[in-house]
Amino acid sequence: MERLCGAPMHRNISRTLELHLEAIQVTQARRKDEIGNAANPQSRRVPRYNNEKDVLALAAALRALAGATRRARTALWCALQATLPK
């Protein structure tokens, strides 16, 4: 969209997309932790409450990702509106 417009977009749009990417990476890390801990519960002698912590951490990351996705969609819509001819 920056190429279509011929100028850089507002910095809030770029920042929103960066935050969305960070939320994706956090969610991926939480999911990896959950899978790793669920696959080897006896070998590491992890108490059951740690598995619940993993699930709660993943749920929090998914909630943050949903909000970041909503904000990213809005930012992209704003960027598109700015690039359309007037």
PEBELZI-V541849 format. One record per residue. N is the residue number from 0. PSI is psi in degrees with one decimal (NA if undefined). Layout:
{{N | PSI} {N | PSI}}
//
This chain:
{{0 | -31.4} {1 | -36.9} {2 | -38.1} {3 | -39.8} {4 | -30.6} {5 | 7.4} {6 | 156.5} {7 | 149.8} {8 | 169.0} {9 | 145.9} {10 | -25.9} {11 | -32.7} {12 | -46.0} {13 | -42.0} {14 | -39.3} {15 | -40.7} {16 | -35.1} {17 | -42.5} {18 | -34.4} {19 | -43.6} {20 | -41.6} {21 | -41.1} {22 | -37.3} {23 | -45.3} {24 | -38.5} {25 | -43.3} {26 | -42.7} {27 | -41.6} {28 | -42.1} {29 | -39.3} {30 | -41.7} {31 | -42.6} {32 | -44.3} {33 | -44.4} {34 | -43.7} {35 | -42.3} {36 | -32.1} {37 | -29.8} {38 | -29.6} {39 | 58.9} {40 | -36.1} {41 | -33.5} {42 | -30.4} {43 | -2.3} {44 | 48.5} {45 | 126.9} {46 | 158.8} {47 | -36.1} {48 | -23.2} {49 | -35.7} {50 | -38.9} {51 | -35.8} {52 | -41.0} {53 | -43.4} {54 | -42.1} {55 | -37.9} {56 | -40.0} {57 | -41.3} {58 | -41.6} {59 | -39.9} {60 | -38.6} {61 | -37.6} {62 | -44.2} {63 | -37.9} {64 | -40.4} {65 | -44.2} {66 | -42.0} {67 | -36.3} {68 | -42.3} {69 | -45.0} {70 | -36.4} {71 | -41.3} {72 | -42.5} {73 | -43.8} {74 | -41.0} {75 | -36.5} {76 | -43.1} {77 | -41.3} {78 | -40.8} {79 | -43.6} {80 | -34.9} {81 | -26.7} {82 | -19.3} {83 | 145.7} {84 | 147.4} {85 | NA}}
//
